[in-house]
Amino acid sequence: MERESVHVGAGIVAALVGYTSSFAVVLTGLRAVGATPDQASSGLLVMCVAQTVGIVWLARRYRRPLVLVWSTPGAALLASTGAIDGGWPAAVGAFVLAGLLYLLTGLWPWLGRLIGQIPAPIAQGMLAGVVVELCLAPVSAVIDQPVAVIPIVLAWLVGLRFFARWAVPGAFLVAGIVIGIDLLRRGESIPAASLVPQLDLTTPAFTWAAVVGIALPLYVVTMASQNVPGVAIMRSYDVEVPWRASMLTAGLSTTAGAVAGGHSINLAAISAALVAGPDGGPDPQERWRTAQWAGVTYLVLGLASAAIAALVAVAPVGVIATVAGLALLGTLAAALRAAVDSTSGREAAVVTFLVAASGITVAGIGAAFWAILVGLAVHFFLRQRSP
């Protein structure tokens, strides 16, 4: 009984940390590509449900601490891409295609190896360029809304100093207090009907701009920053990930959940360390139970998705952008380091970063796609130069 309580507690902590550290980025990304508040709430709900089903099945089937999560870098990509031709239905079509690409990766490993051929500095340069705009949001928000935003930043800073794992959740807690005070000041309240979780289904549409501007970059950034690192982290804890089963589960979950607004389900990286490492329990052979409890916790959190989305919808300008930006600072730091860590290919990585950060749109296609294209072109051109 005592051991099981350890698994329960560790699973709840892993899910809470993962959810509260990144849901603001997810809602920001979904809203950016055209989702209404109800559709974004639906996306949050369906991904939590999909994660629960996928985690419980994989953990029980393989008796390993396998964890699925949504793609936080993918959500940041959506936020940087913004509205596209075809609107929200086209974005949903891109989510469906990303799920099908995960399925193909599980069925034909050569597709994963092909993505692996993209130089890591270029993939990380694109990721850094995608998230940098969101990371700048707290800077401008402090100037525009100092009274509302400074307490959030201070809470994050104190959290980072004394309990780093809970820094972003702590910042959101303070943000919730700020939102509540603002509602009281304006004499407003959140309608009770908006607190009830519900699925909002959308018929997907497939457009060239969405396929090239969202689906392909979403697939690349998720593979490079979630699935592949997730496998590496698990191996560091002597856990072998069943690649095909994991990719098929992620692909089915993403494809099925896309019509309800879910953008991507994939292997966890940071959350995987919380479950598969010492925090997951004293016996490595039993840590799969911790993963199961993390999955169950995601289901409970999913039921709260409507209330959280409703709270976010009435937040003062800049408050949620600040939380999202703070949540991505670690991602930005890691991506920048990986992009320029080696002198080989550094120029191509910097060019990739700059193109992605520019936010340009050409032929209806966002900057992330062009960043990869230009980065690869620079990389292969410079490889031809004389030593």
GISULUR-V446784 format. One line per field, one symbol per residue. psi: psi as a letter, one per 40 degrees, with the letter a starting at -180 (. if undefined). A space follows every 10 residues. Layout:
# GISULUR-V446784
psi->???
This chain:
# GISULUR-V446784
psi->dddddddddd ddddddddde eedddddddd ddeeiidddd dddddddddd dddddddddd defighhiii hddddddddd daiiheaddd dddddddddd dddddddgdd dddddeehhd dddddddddd eddddedddd ddddgddddd dddddddddd ddgddedddd dddddddddd dddddefiih hddeehhihh ihhiihiddd dddddddddd ddddecdddd dddddeefhh hgdddddddd ddddddedee ehdhhiiicd dddddeadee idhdeeeddd dddddddddd dddedddddd dddeiihedd dddddddedd ddddddddde didheddddd ddddddedei hhfehidddd dddddddddd dddeii.
